[in-house]
Amino acid sequence: MKSIRIYLLAAIFSLGMISCEVRTTNSARGVGSKSIPPGQAKKIYGTKSAKPFAPGQNK
């Protein structure tokens, strides 16, 4: 009986941990979101220039 309780508690605990939701954003230039600096976006995407990621440098 004691082992059944231990297994039941372990199952409830593991289900509780699995059901936790983590949200992350991958958008470097999302509207209304906190954007990363142009230099960091350049490093992430591997481009040679940060100009496309700077908001005042778009043509």
N, C-alpha and C positions, 0 to 999 in steps of 0.2 A: 504494500500500500504506500509506503514511504517513497519507494522508487518511482511509482506512478506519478506522485505529486512532483517529484524532482523533474521528470521528463516533461510533464505538463507545464511547469513553470519555465523550463528551458525553451519549450516550443512557443509559449506566449511571448517570452522575451525576444526570441529570434524573429518572430513575426513582427513584433513592434519595431525592431531595428531595420528590418527589410522594408517596412512601409514608410520609412522616413524619406522625404523627398528633398533633393538638393537641386537647386536651379543655378545654372551658370549661363553667362552670355558670351558669345564668341564674336559679336559684332564690334568692329573697330570704329564704324561710323554710323551707328544707329541713331535714328531721329528721337530726340528726347531722352536719350540715355547718356550716361557719363562716358565721354569718348576718351580714348587714350591719346597721349601726345603723338605728334606726327613721327618723331624719331623712333618711338616704340613700335608704331604700326609698320614702319619701314623695316625694322628688324624682324617682326613677325612674318611679314609677307615676302621678305627677301628681295626687295627692290633696291635699286641703287640710289634712288632719290626719294626724299620725304615730301617733295612738292605735291604729289597727288593727294596726300593725306592732310595737308594743311588747308583749312577752310578758306583762307584769304588768297590762296594761290591757284584756285581753279579758273581755267579760261573757258 
